[in-house]
Amino acid sequence: MARVTRPLDLLVLRTGHTHPDILSRHGDYDQWLGTALAESGARLRVVHVPDTGMPLAGAAGAHGVLVTGSAASVLDDERWMRDLGGWLAEVAATTDGPPVLAICFAAQLAAAATGGRVARHPRGWEIGTIEVGLTPDGQADPIFAGVPNPFTVQATHEDAIVRLPGSARLLAANEHAPVQAYRIGTRLHAVQFHPEGTAALLGDLVHLRRPRLMDDARRHGAPDERAAAMAVDRIEDGLEDSPWGALILGNWLRLCG
């Protein structure tokens, strides 16, 4: 990742904690971003929103804001989610302020807060290294500059955005999830996948969730335990590192600088 022309101060709104086993190997959600952004020289200030709420000063002084993924579900509709969703809706409706990138859970929350709909995906988990295609709007969007169509990236989610608000521009999709990336207005970009993810991280997540993923495979058509185990094996066998998440993050940083 190329360094930006000046050091950037980024606010990271962390929306949960990852599993302790993942935490010990890869750090928390903000540390995944810190690792992915290390070469840029950006400085990260972290606020854990479920405990502290939205920071009183909001994004004041930040060049950009990253809102993380979470083990929580938007469908739980907790108070802190409503507060954060309200702030994301304000971001979507205004032109003043720093760029915001909402990742995974945060992308779902922003969609729900601006008039879209999030639901448990009827086909179950999407996890591992996935292929995503860009729409014409996505091909023209600066955060996908230099990204091939289609491209691979890491993902893990059970909920999905099933309807975008009318104000959103769909930027990317795939067969599993009709919304993989979108933009609202000039400040808010959102991605369902994890541009900060790595194959090693996803491998550990798949291993940790193997019993749940096997149950999920049985619920969605695997006829027996052997078939369910083979479905999870295919996810693990398909894991591979990809440069495109880092490029997307680098492109977004340029919007901040």
Secondary structure, DSSP 8 states (H G I E B T S, - for coil): ----SS--EEEEEE-----HHHHHHH--HHHHHHHHTGGGT-EEEEEEHHHH-S-TTTTTT-SEEEE---SS-GGG--HHHHHHHHHHHHHHH-SSS--EEEETHHHHHHHHHTT-EEEE-TT--EEEEEEEEE-HHHHHSGGGTT--SSEEEEEEESEEEEE--TTEEEEEE-SS-S-SEEEETTTEEEESSBTT--HHHHHHHHHHTHHHHHHHHHHTT--SHHHHHHHHHHHHHT----SHHHHHHHHHHHHH-
